[in-house]
């Protein structure tokens, strides 16, 4: 009867979908910086592709710009890990997204 309890099946499904990323090394050959102070983030590499996992610890929507360095390829687009939907494009090794209050995102960095 907690407010989030009805969303628990969705949380479980997303965690199960993320297991291939979660099982990867918690360090990568490439790095990322973020300009938003209240956004926590990490990198993963899976199948020669880069991924960014981000969480907004702010109580309001936050726009974050992620700047990558050292990727072995040049990303062209950023896709939602869960839906495959294109979120934005890359420009000069960077992209920006808006994370909802206390929200999170998992981003796949594609060369196409």
C-alpha positions in Angstrom: 0.0 0.0 0.0 3.0 2.3 -0.3 2.8 4.9 -3.2 5.5 3.1 -5.2 4.3 -0.4 -4.6 2.2 -0.6 -7.8 5.4 0.4 -9.8 7.4 -2.5 -8.2 6.9 -4.9 -11.2 8.3 -2.2 -13.6 11.3 -1.7 -11.3 12.0 -5.4 -11.3 11.6 -5.6 -15.1 14.0 -2.7 -15.6 16.6 -4.2 -13.3 16.4 -7.6 -15.1 16.8 -5.8 -18.4 19.9 -4.0 -17.0 21.6 -7.1 -15.8 23.9 -7.3 -18.9 25.2 -3.8 -18.1 25.3 -4.4 -14.3 27.5 -7.4 -14.8 30.1 -5.4 -16.8 33.2 -4.0 -15.2 32.5 -0.9 -13.2 35.2 1.0 -15.0 35.7 1.7 -18.7 38.5 2.7 -21.0 36.6 5.9 -21.7 35.3 8.6 -19.4 32.4 11.0 -19.1 31.9 14.3 -17.3 28.6 15.9 -16.4 27.9 19.6 -15.8 25.0 19.0 -13.4 26.0 18.7 -9.7 23.0 16.7 -8.5 23.3 14.0 -11.2 25.2 10.8 -10.3 26.4 8.8 -13.3 28.6 5.9 -14.4 29.8 4.3 -17.6 29.7 0.8 -19.0 30.9 -0.9 -22.2 29.0 -3.8 -23.6 29.6 -5.3 -27.1 31.9 -2.4 -28.0 29.3 0.2 -27.3 29.2 2.8 -24.6 26.4 3.3 -22.1 25.8 5.9 -19.4 23.7 5.3 -16.3 22.4 8.5 -14.7 20.3 9.4 -11.7 19.0 12.9 -10.7 19.1 13.5 -6.9 17.4 16.8 -7.3 13.7 17.5 -6.4 13.2 19.2 -9.8 13.9 18.4 -13.4 17.5 18.8 -14.3 19.1 19.2 -17.7 22.5 17.6 -17.8 25.2 17.7 -20.5 27.4 14.6 -20.7 30.8 15.0 -22.3 32.6 11.8 -23.3 36.3 11.3 -23.8 38.2 8.3 -25.2 35.4 6.3 -26.8 36.8 4.0 -29.5 34.2 5.2 -32.0 32.3 8.5 -32.7 28.7 8.3 -31.4 26.0 9.9 -33.6 22.9 9.2 -31.5 21.8 8.5 -28.0 19.0 6.0 -27.4 16.9 5.0 -24.4 18.3 1.6 -23.2 14.9 0.2 -22.5 12.8 1.4 -25.5 15.5 1.9 -28.1 13.9 5.3 -28.8 16.4 8.0 -30.0 16.6 10.7 -27.3 19.1 13.1 -28.8 22.1 13.3 -31.0 25.8 13.8 -30.3 27.7 16.9 -31.1 31.4 17.5 -30.3 31.5 14.4 -28.0 28.6 15.6 -25.9 24.9 15.4 -25.5 22.2 16.9 -23.2 19.2 15.3 -21.6 16.6 16.4 -19.1 16.2 14.0 -16.1 12.9 14.3 -14.2 13.0 15.0 -10.5 14.6 12.0 -8.7 14.5 10.4 -12.1 17.1 8.2 -13.9 18.1 7.2 -17.4 20.2 4.6 -19.1 21.6 5.8 -22.4 23.1 3.7 -25.3 25.7 5.6 -27.4 25.3 4.6 -31.0 27.7 5.2 -33.9 24.7 5.2 -36.4 
